[in-house]
Amino acid sequence: MKLSVADLKNRQVWEEKGYKLPEFDIEKIREKTRKDPIWIHFGAGNIFRAFPAVLQQTLLEGGYSDRGIIVCESYDEEIIEKAYAPFDNLSVVVTLKADGSVDKRVVASVVEAIPARGNMDRLVEIFTSPSLQMASFTITEKGYSLKNARGEYYPDVVDDLNSLSDQPKTLMAMIALLCYKRYQAGRLPIALVSMDNCSHNGTRLYEAVRAFVDAWVEKGFVDRGFKDYIEDPSLVSFPWSMIDKITPRPSEQVKAMLEAEGLEGADIVCTRKNTYISSFVNAEEAQYLVIEDVFPNSRPPLEKAGVIFTDRETVDKVEKMKVCTCLNPLHTVLAIYGCLLGYKSIADEMKDKHLKAFIEKVGYEEGLPVVVDPGIINPHEFIKEVIEKRFPNPFVPDTPQRIATDTSQKIPVRFGETLKAYIRTGKRDISTLTYIPLFFAGWIRYLMGVDDEGNPFTPSPDPMLETLQSYVKDIRLGDTGPFTEALKPILSNENIFGVNLYEYNLAPKVEAMFAELVYGRGAVRKTLEKYIKV
């Protein structure tokens, strides 16, 4: 079984192995899409192949659309070379279900896969097509960043701001240039849709593109009308969205299964830029995509494939529900305590009765009372799915060590917003909380870089790690405190917790819990047993 358009004609062979094959004329769809494209996507990685590409495949198979997607990759062009070109732009998408079963689907909605470098003529041709409805993005949060940590523009950004080159060095300048070409072609309307997992993603994209537009207008490279075009939402929109689907790197376990069934070319490749790719992608079954419904040139009817279209305020509420209460805080609790207890898998942690009960209490008891309820998704049901189906899924090889990355940057949103909501609403004195402060104490214990057995480990990367560790560097297992002097610079930091924990009398509780966690070897487990009754 070779993943190619020609080999798919041997349908019986594939279907006998349990593969769901495309139910449309691939060549006809490709011909029509190349001529009159409706959707181009930037970011050819695994999340695109497992989610947006599958959404459009569903529309094609249901007769709701007659054109596929063109994908462009600007960061790691080796993805196109190794995961698209050898397989006629087809992918095998393997859905990993919590019950241990899998679904296998050959996805043929990707018509054309373009490396950005050296293909500007084709990209301009696509972008100046009146039929084009949307350009979407899965380029990670870093893809929209123009400045370094010191607030200085990156050198390539400086070059792009100061010239109107036909070959921009950065993706955001390329998008601005392509929009300029569309403007010149008759002020044609389009939606630029970020599908990246970051807050207010449409605004992030708008601000990045706008930086180049402003610079080019100021320097006289483009006329003022282009700026008016970009700022007119009836012509160019930047919808907000919330995306949620865990798509880990290709699994060796899945590879072995596919090869045993006879699939050729399932090798897992690590590119020079450290992207793990294959002819297949594997992802969890659960998925959510909520998009602000502002599309000046119409759009594919993606609601037929499960996408929720709504207004900006509701998108914001969905994102806050997920990030502040129903998923991300629970993930972070498992990450920190998983590292302390020596776990290497989120799924394995869910077999630990104390850790499972811990995140239930953080979510249901301390999160839900002040959750932002978007109305279109039930927060209680969302948490239930996370705890009962998504986190325990043994086929999703996610690690606490990966999730623990940048924890200091995540706490103000994932926990600080809940604290501020309690303070703002007066529903509860935050000093009476138990499980959120237990997490805070565990995180500071984690910063010591010593697990519950007394073995050293390397904490995950974090921009504040060196500073934070300097406060706890003299604390050892078995120390009895008091720890106020060491911990005060951390617990009083509003940038980390959203509030000064001393002002609201929560810091003493965190200090006391921390003292219990450093009492000696095994103290982490004993502390969990004390506070988490199961």
C-alpha positions in Angstrom: 0.0 0.0 0.0 1.6 3.2 -1.2 0.1 6.5 -0.3 -0.5 7.9 -3.7 -3.4 9.0 -5.8 -2.8 6.1 -8.2 -2.7 3.5 -5.5 -5.9 4.7 -3.9 -7.7 3.4 -7.0 -7.2 0.0 -5.5 -9.9 0.9 -3.0 -10.6 -2.7 -1.8 -7.1 -3.2 -0.5 -7.2 -0.1 1.6 -10.8 -0.5 2.8 -10.1 -4.1 3.9 -7.5 -2.7 6.2 -10.0 -0.3 7.7 -9.0 2.9 5.9 -11.7 5.5 5.1 -10.9 6.8 1.6 -11.9 10.1 -0.1 -15.4 10.0 -1.5 -14.8 12.5 -4.3 -12.9 12.9 -7.6 -9.5 14.0 -6.4 -8.2 15.2 -9.8 -11.4 17.1 -10.5 -11.2 18.9 -7.1 -7.5 19.7 -7.7 -8.1 21.2 -11.1 -10.9 23.4 -9.9 -9.0 24.6 -6.8 -5.9 25.5 -8.7 -8.0 27.6 -11.1 -10.3 29.3 -8.6 -8.9 28.8 -5.0 -11.0 29.6 -2.0 -8.7 28.8 0.9 -4.9 29.0 1.4 -3.4 28.0 4.7 0.0 29.0 6.1 1.7 26.4 8.4 1.9 22.8 6.9 2.5 21.1 10.2 0.7 18.2 12.0 -2.1 20.3 13.5 -3.1 21.6 10.1 -3.1 18.1 8.6 -5.1 16.6 11.5 -7.7 19.3 11.8 -8.4 22.1 9.2 -7.5 19.7 6.3 -9.9 17.1 7.7 -12.6 19.7 8.1 -12.5 20.6 4.4 -12.3 16.9 3.5 -15.6 16.5 5.4 -17.2 19.3 3.3 -15.9 17.7 0.1 -17.3 14.3 0.9 -20.6 15.8 2.0 -21.0 17.8 -1.3 -20.8 21.1 0.6 -17.7 22.3 -1.2 -16.1 21.6 -4.5 -12.6 22.9 -3.8 -9.8 21.9 -1.5 -7.0 23.8 0.4 -3.7 25.1 -0.8 -1.0 25.0 1.9 2.1 27.1 2.2 5.0 26.5 4.6 7.5 29.3 5.4 9.3 28.2 8.5 10.3 24.5 7.9 10.0 23.9 4.2 11.4 20.4 4.7 7.9 19.5 5.8 6.7 19.9 2.2 9.7 18.0 0.8 9.4 15.0 3.2 5.7 14.8 4.2 3.8 16.1 1.2 5.7 15.8 -2.1 6.4 12.0 -1.9 2.8 11.2 -1.1 0.9 13.4 -3.7 -0.1 15.7 -0.9 -2.1 13.0 0.8 -2.0 12.2 4.5 -3.1 9.3 6.7 -4.9 10.8 9.7 -5.1 8.4 12.6 -7.6 9.3 15.3 -6.5 7.9 18.7 -9.6 7.2 20.9 -9.6 6.9 24.6 -10.9 3.4 24.5 -7.8 2.2 22.6 -9.4 2.0 19.2 -8.3 4.0 16.1 -9.8 5.5 13.0 -7.7 5.7 9.9 -8.6 8.2 7.1 -6.8 9.1 3.9 -7.1 12.9 3.6 -7.0 14.4 0.1 -8.3 17.9 0.6 -4.8 19.4 0.2 -4.5 20.3 -3.5 -1.1 22.0 -3.5 1.7 22.3 -1.0 4.0 25.3 -1.6 7.3 26.1 0.1 7.2 29.9 0.5 10.8 30.5 -0.6 11.0 30.9 -4.4 7.3 30.7 -5.0 6.1 34.3 -4.6 4.7 34.3 -8.2 2.4 31.4 -7.4 1.4 32.9 -4.1 0.6 36.3 -5.7 -1.5 34.4 -8.3 -3.5 32.7 -5.5 -3.9 35.9 -3.5 -5.1 38.0 -6.4 -7.8 35.5 -7.3 -11.2 37.0 -6.7 -12.5 33.6 -5.6 -10.1 33.5 -2.6 -12.1 33.7 0.6 -9.7 33.1 3.4 -6.1 32.7 4.4 -5.7 30.8 7.6 -2.7 30.2 9.9 -1.2 27.6 12.3 2.3 29.0 12.7 2.5 29.0 16.6 2.4 32.1 18.7 6.0 32.8 17.8 5.0 33.3 14.2 3.4 36.6 14.9 6.3 37.9 17.0 8.3 40.8 15.5 10.4 41.7 18.5 12.8 40.0 20.9 12.5 40.0 24.7 14.1 43.4 24.9 11.4 44.9 22.6 13.8 45.2 19.7 12.8 44.2 16.1 14.5 41.1 14.8 17.1 41.9 12.1 15.0 40.3 9.3 11.9 42.3 10.4 14.0 45.5 10.3 15.0 44.6 6.7 11.4 44.0 5.7 10.1 47.2 7.4 12.6 49.2 5.5 12.0 47.8 2.0 9.2 46.5 -0.3 11.0 43.4 -1.5 9.4 40.9 -3.8 11.0 38.3 -1.6 10.3 39.2 2.0 12.4 37.6 4.7 9.6 37.1 7.2 6.1 35.5 6.9 4.3 38.5 8.3 5.9 40.8 5.7 5.0 38.3 3.0 1.4 38.4 4.2 1.4 42.2 4.1 2.8 42.1 0.6 0.3 39.6 -0.6 -2.5 41.7 0.8 -1.0 44.7 -1.1 -1.2 42.7 -4.3 -4.8 41.8 -3.5 -5.5 45.5 -2.9 -3.9 46.4 -6.2 -6.0 43.8 -7.9 -9.1 45.7 -7.0 -9.4 46.0 -3.3 -10.6 42.3 -3.2 -12.1 41.2 0.1 -10.5 38.4 2.3 -10.5 37.0 5.8 -7.1 36.4 7.5 -7.9 33.8 10.1 -5.4 32.8 12.8 -6.1 29.3 14.1 -3.2 29.4 16.6 -3.6 28.6 20.3 -3.1 32.0 21.7 -5.3 34.6 23.2 -7.0 37.2 20.8 -5.1 35.6 17.9 -6.8 37.6 15.2 -5.6 40.8 16.8 -2.0 39.4 17.1 -2.1 38.7 13.3 -3.6 42.1 12.6 -1.0 44.0 14.6 1.9 42.1 13.0 0.6 42.8 9.4 -0.2 46.4 10.3 3.3 47.1 11.5 4.6 46.5 7.9 1.7 48.4 6.4 2.4 51.5 8.6 6.1 51.4 7.9 5.6 51.1 4.1 3.0 53.9 4.0 5.3 56.1 6.1 8.3 55.5 3.7 6.2 56.0 0.6 6.5 52.4 -0.6 2.7 52.0 -0.8 -0.1 54.4 -1.1 -2.3 55.4 1.9 -5.3 53.6 0.4 -3.6 50.3 1.2 -3.7 51.2 4.9 -7.4 52.1 4.6 -8.0 48.7 2.9 -6.3 46.7 5.7 -8.2 48.7 8.4 -11.7 48.2 6.7 -13.2 45.0 8.2 -15.7 44.9 5.4 -12.7 44.2 3.1 -10.1 42.6 5.3 -11.1 40.9 8.5 -9.0 39.3 11.2 -11.4 37.0 13.1 -10.6 35.7 16.6 -10.7 31.9 17.0 -10.3 29.3 19.7 -8.7 26.0 18.6 -8.3 22.9 20.8 -7.0 19.5 19.6 -4.0 17.7 21.0 -1.8 16.6 18.1 1.5 15.2 19.3 4.4 14.2 17.1 3.9 11.0 15.1 3.9 7.9 17.4 6.3 5.0 16.9 3.4 2.8 18.1 1.1 4.1 15.4 3.9 3.7 12.8 4.4 0.1 13.8 0.6 -0.6 13.5 0.4 1.0 10.0 3.5 -0.8 8.7 2.2 -4.1 10.0 -0.9 -3.5 7.9 1.2 -2.9 4.8 1.5 0.8 4.6 4.8 1.9 2.9 6.6 5.2 3.7 5.5 5.6 7.3 9.0 6.5 8.5 9.1 9.3 11.1 11.5 12.0 10.1 13.0 14.7 12.2 13.7 17.8 10.1 16.7 20.0 10.5 14.5 22.4 12.4 13.4 19.6 14.8 9.9 19.0 13.4 8.7 15.4 13.6 6.8 14.4 10.5 5.6 11.4 8.6 3.1 10.4 5.9 0.7 10.0 8.8 -0.4 12.2 11.7 -2.0 11.1 14.9 -4.3 13.1 17.1 -6.9 12.8 19.8 -10.6 12.5 18.9 -11.8 15.6 20.8 -11.6 18.8 18.9 -13.0 22.3 19.1 -12.8 25.2 16.7 -14.8 28.4 17.4 -14.4 31.3 15.0 -15.7 34.8 14.9 -18.0 35.0 11.9 -16.6 37.9 9.9 -15.8 36.8 6.3 -16.0 39.6 3.8 -15.8 37.3 0.7 -18.0 34.5 2.1 -16.4 31.2 3.5 -16.7 27.5 3.3 -19.7 26.1 5.3 -17.4 24.7 8.0 -20.3 24.5 10.5 -21.3 21.4 8.5 -18.0 19.9 9.8 -18.5 20.9 13.4 -16.9 24.4 13.5 -18.8 26.9 15.7 -19.2 30.4 14.2 -20.2 33.1 16.6 -19.3 36.7 17.6 -16.0 38.0 19.0 -17.2 38.2 22.6 -18.3 34.6 22.6 -15.0 33.4 21.1 -13.2 35.3 23.9 -15.4 33.6 26.5 -14.7 30.1 25.1 -11.0 30.8 25.1 -11.1 32.0 28.7 -13.2 29.0 29.8 -10.6 26.6 28.4 -7.5 28.5 29.3 -8.5 29.8 32.8 -10.6 26.9 34.1 -11.4 23.8 32.1 -8.2 22.5 30.5 -5.0 24.4 30.8 -4.9 24.8 34.6 -5.5 21.1 35.1 -2.8 20.3 32.6 -0.4 22.5 34.5 -1.2 20.9 37.8 -0.4 17.5 36.3 2.8 18.8 34.7 4.3 20.1 38.0 3.2 17.3 40.3 4.0 14.7 37.5 7.6 15.9 37.4 7.8 15.8 41.3 6.5 12.2 41.3 8.6 10.9 38.4 5.8 10.5 35.8 6.7 10.6 32.1 3.1 10.5 30.7 0.0 12.6 31.4 -2.1 9.5 30.7 -0.2 7.5 33.4 -0.8 10.3 35.9 -4.5 9.9 35.4 -4.2 6.4 37.0 -2.9 8.1 40.1 -6.0 8.5 42.4 -4.6 11.6 44.2 -3.6 13.4 41.0 -6.9 12.7 39.3 -8.8 13.9 42.4 -6.5 16.9 42.6 -7.4 18.2 39.1 -11.1 17.4 39.7 -11.1 19.6 42.8 -9.1 22.4 41.0 -11.6 22.3 38.1 -15.0 21.5 39.6 -14.7 23.0 43.1 -12.4 26.0 42.7 -12.6 26.8 39.0 -16.2 26.4 38.0 -17.7 28.8 40.6 -16.2 31.7 38.7 -15.8 30.2 35.2 -16.5 32.3 32.2 -19.5 30.5 30.6 -19.6 31.1 26.8 -23.1 29.7 26.5 -22.3 27.6 23.4 -20.1 25.0 25.2 -21.0 23.7 28.7 -18.0 24.2 31.0 -18.9 21.3 33.3 -19.2 18.9 30.3 -15.9 20.3 28.9 -14.0 19.5 32.1 -15.7 16.1 32.3 -14.5 15.2 28.8 -11.0 16.5 29.6 -10.7 14.4 32.8 -12.5 11.3 31.7 -11.5 11.0 28.0 -8.7 13.3 26.9 -6.1 13.2 29.6 -6.4 9.5 30.2 -5.9 8.7 26.5 -2.9 6.3 26.4 -2.5 6.9 22.7 -1.7 10.6 23.2 2.0 10.6 24.2 2.1 13.9 26.1 4.6 14.4 28.9 4.5 16.5 32.1 7.9 17.7 31.2 6.7 19.3 28.0 3.6 20.8 29.6 5.8 22.3 32.4 7.6 24.6 30.0 7.2 28.3 30.7 5.0 27.7 33.8 5.8 31.2 35.2 4.3 32.7 32.1 1.2 30.5 32.3 0.2 31.0 35.9 -1.2 34.5 35.6 -3.8 33.4 33.1 -4.4 29.8 34.2 -4.8 30.6 37.9 -4.4 34.3 38.4 -7.6 35.1 36.4 -9.6 32.7 38.8 -8.2 34.5 41.9 -9.1 37.9 40.4 -12.6 36.7 39.6 -13.1 35.6 43.2 -11.9 39.0 44.4 -13.9 40.9 41.9 -17.2 39.0 42.5 -16.7 38.6 46.3 -17.9 35.0 45.9 -15.2 33.7 48.2 -12.2 34.9 50.2 -9.3 33.5 48.2 -7.5 32.7 51.5 -10.0 29.9 52.0 -9.0 28.1 48.8 -7.1 24.8 49.2 -6.2 23.3 45.8 -5.0 26.3 43.9 -2.6 27.2 46.7 -1.5 23.5 46.9 -0.5 23.9 43.2 1.4 27.1 44.0 3.3 25.4 46.8 4.0 22.4 44.5 5.4 24.7 41.8 7.8 26.3 44.2 8.8 22.9 45.4 9.4 21.9 41.7 11.7 24.9 41.3 14.1 23.1 43.7 14.8 20.6 40.9 14.5 17.6 43.3 11.8 15.0 43.0 9.9 13.3 45.8 12.6 10.6 46.2 15.3 13.2 46.6 16.7 12.7 43.1 17.7 15.8 41.1 15.9 16.6 37.8 16.2 19.5 35.3 13.1 21.8 35.3 11.7 22.6 31.9 12.7 25.8 30.2 11.2 29.0 31.6 12.3 32.6 31.0 12.2 33.2 34.8 13.7 29.9 35.9 17.2 31.3 36.9 15.7 34.1 38.9 13.1 31.9 40.6 15.5 29.2 41.5 17.8 31.8 43.1 15.2 32.3 45.8 15.0 28.6 46.8 18.6 27.6 46.1 19.5 27.3 49.8 16.4 25.3 50.8 17.0 21.5 51.2 14.7 18.6 51.8 14.2 18.3 55.6 14.4 22.0 56.2 11.6 23.3 58.5 11.6 27.0 57.8 10.3 29.6 58.3 10.4 30.2 54.5 8.8 33.6 54.3 12.0 35.4 53.5 12.9 33.1 50.7 9.4 32.9 49.2 8.2 36.5 49.6 9.8 37.7 46.3 7.9 35.0 44.5 4.5 35.1 46.3 4.3 38.9 46.2 4.9 39.0 42.4 1.7 40.2 40.8 3.1 39.4 37.3 3.2 35.7 38.3 0.0 35.3 40.2 -2.1 38.2 39.0 -2.3 39.5 42.6 0.1 39.9 45.5 -0.8 36.8 47.5 0.3 38.5 50.8 -2.3 41.3 50.3 -5.1 38.7 50.2 -3.7 36.5 53.0 -3.1 33.5 50.7 0.7 33.5 50.9 0.8 32.1 54.5 -1.2 29.1 53.4 1.2 28.5 50.4 4.2 28.8 52.7 2.7 26.3 55.1 2.0 23.8 52.3 5.5 24.3 50.9 6.9 23.5 54.3 5.0 20.2 54.2 6.2 19.4 50.7 9.9 19.8 51.7 9.6 17.9 55.0 11.7 15.1 53.5 11.6 12.2 51.0 8.1 11.2 50.2 6.6 14.4 51.6 5.0 15.3 48.3 2.9 12.1 48.3 2.1 12.5 52.0 1.0 16.1 51.5 -1.3 15.0 48.6 -2.8 12.3 50.9 -3.5 14.9 53.5 -5.3 17.4 51.3 -6.7 15.2 48.6 -9.2 12.8 50.2 -10.0 9.9 47.9 
